[in-house]
Amino acid sequence: MSSKLSNEALSSLSALISSLMGLHFPEHRYSDLERGIVAAARDFGFSDTLEFIYWLNTATLSKHHVEALAANLTVGETYFFRDTDSFKALEESILPDIVSARREVSRLRIWSAGCSTGEEPYSIAILLKRMHHLFKDWNITIIGTDINAKALKKASDGVYTEWSFRGTPQWLKDGYFRKKDGFYEIIPEIRQMVSFSFLNLAEDAYPSLLNNTNAMDMILCRNVLMYFSPEVAGRVINGFHNSLLDGGYLFLSPTEGIRMISYPFKVMSLENTTVYRKGCAEAPKDAFERASSPPLWQVRQSAENGGLALGSVGPAIMEKAKEPPLPGNETAPRPLSAGPSVQSSSTTEAEKLLKEGRYAEAARVLESVVSAKGADESTTGLLARAYANQGSLDLAAEWCEKAIAANTLNPMKHYLLATILQEQGRAEDAVKSLRRALYLDHDFVLAHFVLGNLLVRLGDRDGATRQYRNALRLTSRMGPDDVIPESDGVTAGRLSEIISSITREKAF
């Protein structure tokens, strides 16, 4: 490897990395950048760092290349029950509050965004297990996402060294891990409470039923935003806001909280830790204007001239960029007349609100339409989506059934019902709905993909393999940047990469 890089080289490299993926390395973090780029050069097979940097500047980088590079530049340092004050706040204040607020639905959804090797979401699972008296018979979902495929593999394996337990009490290892060949393997009961998946916070769409990031009660994203440029960080916070239910909680690291001054969260201080709560404060009018500038990560290398060119942006993201939401400043829906043109315009308004993540507003508009003109297939389907994204699954299922009754031959409605049933924990019923969708449309890419995921959970690996192959066959007919219908902006190339990652991880 070459000697220490000059400040000039690091400055140029910092600008390149920012344009490629929105990661931000100011001068005081040049040592982190150099350490990461040296590691990345080694992973990419280069013996000289400067040669690797030249290649980055001149090659046509695929999405896989960019994300492999990001994995080296965002190495997560974590351990079990890190930040004891936060876990004390969870145990003594936040989780009891959620229990009180969500008792009727008995449903809890938690997202560890940037979970690295899994210690954080597993710590949450262990805490919930220790508080089982509060969560008896609850439907609990804990997801961990990261851009680092190697870290996700370790998280899924659930095997750790002593380093992951520094500062933790003995009961943790004794009660929730099995010692094996000098390592500690998490017990199956806890491992099964958490699901891990690849997600690029700077690029992928959220909230989304497809990646299970909707209707969250809590999001933890610590020591992640510091890697992003202000523009990308703003977009990430915007996505988190839309992914949370009203009253939901967001955890950030202390140094990242200074970015939250312009966003519509109530700042709470609990047990010497700062927590941000949705729906409890008004947004400054310019908050989301700053958050919605075009994302700098969406770029690609120009093979012809070695320069940078803006890449295409998914429709769902473009919609948010053109008309950013203003939570806390919304106006109440206008009274509706019974005229068909008003119904049509109101349905369009509801669709717009859904795209912006303003689900409660969308539901109110649609309920007014139903009250004025009765329910039709379009309105009932949109209501099902609005309720699903608010976490009201029983209502969502009810309206989805009405949409299906209005048109039993619409495969999308069966698919939507399947996603709702899946969130309700009714996997076998969800499989039936997906098979109905595929009977009506053999080329329904997302139905093949989601059915594959469900069959993995049900232990049918051969069936899952067939569904994944069907999805890959269909995506191969599309351009890599073609957006898959009903996917919240997911492209054919992205879905192919997700499937390949799943099949590698699970050794299909």
C-alpha positions, 0 to 999 in steps of 0.5 A, a space after each residue: 500500500 502507498 504511504 500516507 495520502 496528502 491533504 490535497 488528495 484527501 480533499 479531492 477524494 472527499 468531494 468524490 465520495 460526497 458526490 457518489 453517495 452523500 457521505 460527508 468527510 470534512 477535514 477533521 475526519 480525513 483520518 477516518 476517510 484515509 483508513 476507510 479508503 485503504 481498507 476499501 482498496 484492499 477489498 477491491 483487489 488493489 495493492 496501491 491506494 492511489 491506483 484505487 483512487 484513480 480507478 474510482 475517478 475514471 471507472 463506471 461504478 455500479 451500485 454494488 461498487 458504491 455500496 461496497 465502498 460505503 461499507 468500508 467508509 461507515 464501519 460501525 462500532 457497537 456493543 450490547 446495551 451501549 448507552 445505558 441511559 437510553 435503555 433505562 429511558 426505554 425501560 422506565 418511560 418509553 416502552 410503558 408509554 407505548 404499551 399504554 397507547 397501543 394496548 388496543 392493537 397490542 402491536 410494537 414495531 421497532 427499526 434499528 437503522 444502521 444496525 451494523 453487526 446487530 448488537 443494538 436490535 438484539 439488545 432491544 429484543 432482550 429488553 422486551 423479553 425481560 419486560 414480557 409481563 407488559 408485552 404478553 400476546 403482543 405482535 412484536 416486530 424488530 428489524 435491523 437494516 444496514 448498507 454493510 452486507 458483511 455486518 448483516 451476515 454477522 448479525 444474522 449469525 448472532 455469534 459474538 466475541 467478548 468485545 461485544 460485551 464490554 461493560 455489560 453484566 454477567 446475566 446477559 451472557 449467562 441468560 441469552 447466549 451459549 458459549 461455543 468454541 470461545 464465542 457467544 451465540 445468541 439463543 434462538 428465541 432472541 434471534 428469531 425476534 429480529 429480522 435483518 435486511 440490506 437497506 441504503 438510507 441514502 437511496 432506498 424508499 421508506 416508509 414502504 410496505 416492501 421493506 417493512 419500514 412503515 408504521 414504526 413506533 420507534 426508530 434508532 439511528 445512532 452514529 449514522 447521520 454523521 456520515 451524510 452530507 447535510 442534504 442527505 441527512 435531511 432527506 433521511 430524517 424526513 423519511 424517518 418522520 414519515 416512517 413513524 406513527 404519530 407519537 413515535 420515538 426517534 433516537 439519535 446520537 448526541 452529536 447528531 441531535 443538533 441537526 434536529 432543530 429544524 424538524 417537527 419533533 418534540 425534544 424530550 430529555 429522559 434519563 440523561 438522554 435526548 429523544 425525539 417524538 413525532 407529532 408533538 411540535 410544529 415544523 418551521 416552514 423551511 425545514 423540509 424545503 432544506 431537506 428536499 434538495 436533490 440528493 447528491 448520492 444519486 450520481 454515476 461515473 460518466 464513462 465517456 469523460 470521467 466526470 460526474 453526471 446526475 443519475 435518474 431519481 426514482 419517481 417516489 423520491 422525486 415526488 417527495 422532492 417536488 412537494 415536500 411534506 410539512 408535518 405539523 402545518 397541515 390544514 384540515 381537509 376541505 368539506 366535500 360536495 357529492 359531485 364526481 369531479 370533487 370526488 376525483 380531485 379528492 382522491 388525487 389529493 389523497 394519493 398525493 398525501 399518501 406519497 408524502 407520508 401524511 397517512 392520517 390526513 389521507 385517511 380523513 380525505 378518503 373517509 369524507 369521499 366515502 361518506 359523500 359518495 360511497 366506497 368504490 374500488 379505488 377509494 377502498 384500496 387507498 384507505 387500506 394503504 392509509 390505515 396500513 401505514 398508520 399501523 391500523 391493521 384490522 381496519 386496513 384488512 377490512 378496507 382491503 377486503 372491500 376493495 377485493 369484493 369490488 373487483 376480485 380480479 385485481 391482483 394488486 388488491 390481493 397483494 396488498 392484503 397479503 402484506 397486511 396479513 403478513 404484518 398481522 403475523 398470519 403468514 399462511 393466509 398471506 401466502 394464499 393471498 399472494 398465490 391468488 395475485 400470481 394466479 391473476 398475474 403470472 408476471 407480478 414481480 413483487 408478489 414472487 419476491 414477497 412470497 419467496 420471503 414468506 416461504 423462507 420463514 415457513 421453512 419451504 426453501 425449495 418453494 422460496 428458491 422457485 419464487 426468487 428465480 421467477 422474480 429474477 427472470 422477470 427483472 432480467 427482462 427490464 432495464 436495471 433502472 426501470 422502476 418496478 410497479 407498486 414498489 415505492 420506487 424500487 428498480 429492477 436492478 435494486 430488487 435483483 441485488 436484494 434477492 442475490 444478497 438474500 440467497 447468498 446469506 441463506 446459502 440457497 
